[in-house]
Amino acid sequence: MSGGYEPIRSYQRIFSPERRIHQVEGRPLPVPGGVPLRWLGWAAATLVAVLVLGSGSVLVPVGAAAAAGAGGLAIGDRTAGLLAAAAALAGTFLAGVLLGALDWPLRLVVVPAAVASIATQATPDGRRPERFALSWVALRLAPRRRSLGRAVPLAGLPQLLAGELWVASDEGGPRLRRARIAGPAVVFFARPMRLRGGLPGRRRLVAREPGRLTRRSSTWRRVMVPDGRRLEVRP
């Protein structure tokens, strides 16, 4: 056992050990630590992809574009589907052209081995490359600002949410508590309140308990707080 320390970026590696091939028919492989099964899977999948992309068939880009468009439509909207289809069409076409320009040792041996080595060793964000790639693509295709299935307005753009905030008495006593409300808002009071600061040009409104009322005193149960102004509730 080594006395050093090695950081673990994901606890999944502890509970899912990596399977490796150390020998074939009793003969050890000349690779320190053995060959991971994931490496063989990536190499075989890359070899198949190289053969398919290098075939020059028109059906390959069309099929990739259709699959990518369906995935983008399922994740996002119609725009995301079109963007995914266009990217898949252009990517498969360029990949086929580049692979066709390579010699067969580079295309059939070096490229699968390099892709398998990178995919086996790379752990972006502590996850496997395929999981990271799927989540990255889903994040780019999904709408930028969504909440509960609905679009969220841009930052700084006011929106009326029609929410209600109830302020009631607690164990401290039945008296009205201090509050500060920034407009735009509509404030309802359970009992009439005296309002001060409602003149044009003033940014602050003050609502107090009426106390002693006279004939000229005016009280309000419903106060409109315009945008850019502030209401302070004082006992």
C-alpha positions as CSV (number, residue, x, y, z in Angstrom):
1,M,0.0,0.0,0.0
2,S,1.3,3.4,-0.9
3,G,1.7,6.0,1.8
4,G,0.8,8.9,-0.5
5,Y,-2.6,10.5,-1.1
6,E,-4.6,10.7,-4.3
7,P,-7.7,12.9,-4.8
8,I,-10.9,11.2,-5.6
9,R,-13.1,13.4,-7.8
10,S,-16.1,11.1,-7.7
11,Y,-17.2,8.5,-5.2
12,Q,-18.6,6.4,-8.0
13,R,-15.2,5.0,-8.7
14,I,-15.1,3.4,-5.3
15,F,-18.4,1.6,-5.6
16,S,-17.9,0.7,-9.3
17,P,-14.4,-0.7,-9.8
18,E,-13.0,-0.8,-13.3
19,R,-12.6,-4.2,-15.0
20,R,-9.3,-4.9,-16.8
21,I,-7.8,-7.6,-18.8
22,H,-4.3,-8.6,-17.5
23,Q,-3.7,-11.8,-19.5
24,V,-5.0,-13.8,-22.4
25,E,-4.9,-17.6,-22.2
26,G,-2.3,-17.4,-19.4
27,R,-0.1,-15.0,-21.2
28,P,0.2,-11.5,-19.5
29,L,-0.3,-8.5,-21.6
30,P,2.7,-6.1,-22.1
31,V,0.6,-3.2,-20.6
32,P,1.2,-2.1,-17.0
33,G,-2.1,-2.5,-15.1
34,G,-3.8,-4.3,-17.9
35,V,-6.2,-3.1,-20.6
36,P,-9.6,-1.7,-19.3
37,L,-12.7,-3.2,-20.9
38,R,-14.0,0.4,-21.4
39,W,-10.9,1.0,-23.6
40,L,-11.7,-1.9,-25.8
41,G,-15.4,-0.8,-26.0
42,W,-14.4,2.8,-27.0
43,A,-11.8,1.5,-29.5
44,A,-14.3,-0.8,-31.2
45,A,-17.0,1.8,-31.3
46,T,-14.6,4.4,-32.7
47,L,-13.5,1.9,-35.4
48,V,-17.1,1.3,-36.4
49,A,-17.8,5.0,-36.5
50,V,-14.6,5.6,-38.6
51,L,-15.7,3.0,-41.1
52,V,-19.2,4.3,-41.3
53,L,-18.2,8.0,-41.6
54,G,-15.5,7.1,-44.2
55,S,-17.8,5.1,-46.4
56,G,-19.0,8.3,-48.2
57,S,-22.6,7.4,-48.1
58,V,-25.2,10.2,-48.1
59,L,-27.4,8.3,-45.7
60,V,-24.9,8.7,-42.8
61,P,-25.2,12.5,-42.5
62,V,-28.9,12.4,-43.1
63,G,-29.4,9.7,-40.4
64,A,-27.2,11.6,-37.9
65,A,-29.1,14.8,-38.6
66,A,-32.5,13.1,-38.1
67,A,-31.4,11.5,-34.9
68,A,-29.9,14.7,-33.5
69,G,-32.9,16.8,-34.6
70,A,-35.3,14.4,-32.8
71,G,-33.1,14.5,-29.6
72,G,-33.0,18.3,-29.7
73,L,-36.8,18.5,-30.2
74,A,-37.3,16.2,-27.2
75,I,-35.0,18.3,-25.0
76,G,-35.9,21.8,-26.1
77,D,-38.1,23.3,-28.8
78,R,-38.2,23.4,-32.6
79,T,-35.3,25.8,-32.7
80,A,-33.1,23.4,-30.7
81,G,-34.0,20.5,-32.9
82,L,-33.1,22.5,-36.1
83,L,-29.8,23.6,-34.6
84,A,-28.9,20.0,-33.5
85,A,-29.8,18.6,-36.9
86,A,-27.7,21.3,-38.7
87,A,-24.7,20.7,-36.4
88,A,-24.9,16.9,-36.8
89,L,-25.1,17.2,-40.6
90,A,-22.1,19.5,-40.8
91,G,-20.1,17.6,-38.3
92,T,-20.6,14.2,-39.9
93,F,-19.8,15.6,-43.4
94,L,-16.6,17.3,-42.2
95,A,-15.6,14.2,-40.2
96,G,-16.0,12.0,-43.3
97,V,-13.9,14.3,-45.4
98,L,-11.1,14.5,-42.8
99,L,-11.1,10.7,-42.3
100,G,-11.1,10.0,-46.0
101,A,-7.9,12.1,-46.3
102,L,-6.0,9.9,-43.8
103,D,-4.0,6.8,-44.6
104,W,-5.4,3.5,-43.4
105,P,-3.0,3.0,-40.4
106,L,-3.9,6.4,-39.0
107,R,-7.6,5.9,-39.7
108,L,-8.0,2.3,-38.5
109,V,-5.4,2.1,-35.7
110,V,-4.2,5.4,-34.4
111,V,-7.5,7.2,-34.3
112,P,-9.4,4.5,-32.4
113,A,-6.5,4.0,-30.0
114,A,-6.2,7.8,-29.3
115,V,-10.0,8.2,-28.9
116,A,-10.2,5.2,-26.5
117,S,-7.2,6.4,-24.4
118,I,-8.7,9.9,-24.1
119,A,-12.2,8.7,-23.3
120,T,-10.8,6.3,-20.6
121,Q,-8.5,8.7,-18.9
122,A,-10.5,11.9,-19.1
123,T,-12.9,12.6,-16.2
124,P,-14.4,16.1,-16.8
125,D,-16.4,17.2,-13.8
126,G,-15.6,13.9,-12.1
127,R,-17.8,12.0,-14.4
128,R,-17.3,9.7,-17.4
129,P,-16.9,11.6,-20.7
130,E,-20.1,10.2,-22.3
131,R,-22.2,11.3,-19.3
132,F,-20.6,14.7,-19.3
133,A,-21.1,15.1,-23.0
134,L,-24.8,14.1,-22.8
135,S,-25.4,16.6,-20.0
136,W,-23.5,19.3,-21.8
137,V,-25.4,18.9,-25.0
138,A,-28.7,18.8,-23.1
139,L,-27.8,22.0,-21.3
140,R,-27.0,23.8,-24.5
141,L,-30.1,22.7,-26.3
142,A,-32.5,23.3,-23.5
143,P,-34.0,26.8,-23.1
144,R,-31.7,29.1,-21.2
145,R,-34.1,30.2,-18.4
146,R,-36.9,27.8,-17.6
147,S,-38.8,27.3,-14.3
148,L,-41.7,24.8,-13.8
149,G,-41.9,24.3,-17.6
150,R,-42.3,28.0,-18.3
151,A,-39.9,30.6,-19.7
152,V,-38.4,33.0,-17.1
153,P,-38.0,36.7,-18.0
154,L,-34.6,38.2,-18.4
155,A,-32.8,39.5,-15.4
156,G,-33.9,43.1,-14.5
157,L,-37.2,42.8,-16.4
158,P,-40.1,43.2,-13.9
159,Q,-43.0,40.7,-14.1
160,L,-46.2,40.6,-12.1
161,L,-46.3,37.2,-10.4
162,A,-49.6,37.8,-8.6
163,G,-48.2,36.4,-5.3
164,E,-49.6,37.0,-1.9
165,L,-47.6,37.6,1.3
166,W,-49.5,37.3,4.6
167,V,-48.2,39.1,7.7
168,A,-49.9,37.9,10.8
169,S,-49.3,38.2,14.5
170,D,-47.1,35.7,16.2
171,E,-46.1,34.8,19.8
172,G,-44.5,38.3,20.2
173,G,-47.9,40.0,20.2
174,P,-50.7,41.1,17.9
175,R,-49.2,44.4,16.9
176,L,-48.2,45.3,13.4
177,R,-44.6,44.6,12.5
178,R,-42.3,46.7,10.5
179,A,-42.0,45.9,6.8
180,R,-40.4,47.4,3.7
181,I,-42.0,46.7,0.2
182,A,-40.3,47.8,-3.0
183,G,-42.6,48.5,-6.0
184,P,-44.3,47.7,-8.1
185,A,-46.7,46.1,-5.7
186,V,-50.2,46.3,-4.3
187,V,-50.5,46.1,-0.5
188,F,-53.7,45.2,1.3
189,F,-54.1,45.9,5.1
190,A,-56.6,44.2,7.4
191,R,-57.5,47.5,8.9
192,P,-57.2,51.1,7.7
193,M,-53.8,52.7,7.7
194,R,-52.6,56.3,7.6
195,L,-50.5,57.0,4.6
196,R,-47.8,59.7,4.3
197,G,-45.5,60.7,1.5
198,G,-47.8,60.2,-1.4
199,L,-46.8,63.5,-3.1
200,P,-45.2,63.3,-6.6
201,G,-41.4,63.1,-6.6
202,R,-41.1,61.3,-3.3
203,R,-39.7,57.8,-3.5
204,R,-40.8,56.7,0.0
205,L,-44.3,56.0,1.3
206,V,-44.9,55.5,5.0
207,A,-47.9,53.6,6.4
208,R,-48.7,53.9,10.1
209,E,-51.4,52.8,12.4
210,P,-54.1,55.5,12.4
211,G,-54.1,56.2,16.2
212,R,-56.4,59.1,16.8
213,L,-58.4,60.1,13.7
214,T,-59.9,63.4,12.9
215,R,-62.4,64.4,10.2
216,R,-59.7,65.4,7.9
217,S,-57.7,62.3,8.4
218,S,-57.7,59.8,5.5
219,T,-57.1,56.1,5.8
220,W,-56.3,53.4,3.3
221,R,-56.7,49.6,3.2
222,R,-55.2,49.2,-0.3
223,V,-52.0,51.0,-1.3
224,M,-50.5,51.0,-4.8
225,V,-46.7,51.1,-4.8
226,P,-45.4,52.3,-8.2
227,D,-42.2,51.0,-9.8
228,G,-39.2,52.7,-8.3
229,R,-40.9,53.7,-5.0
230,R,-40.9,52.0,-1.6
231,L,-43.5,51.5,1.1
232,E,-42.4,51.4,4.8
233,V,-44.9,50.0,7.3
234,R,-44.4,51.3,10.8
235,P,-46.4,50.4,13.9
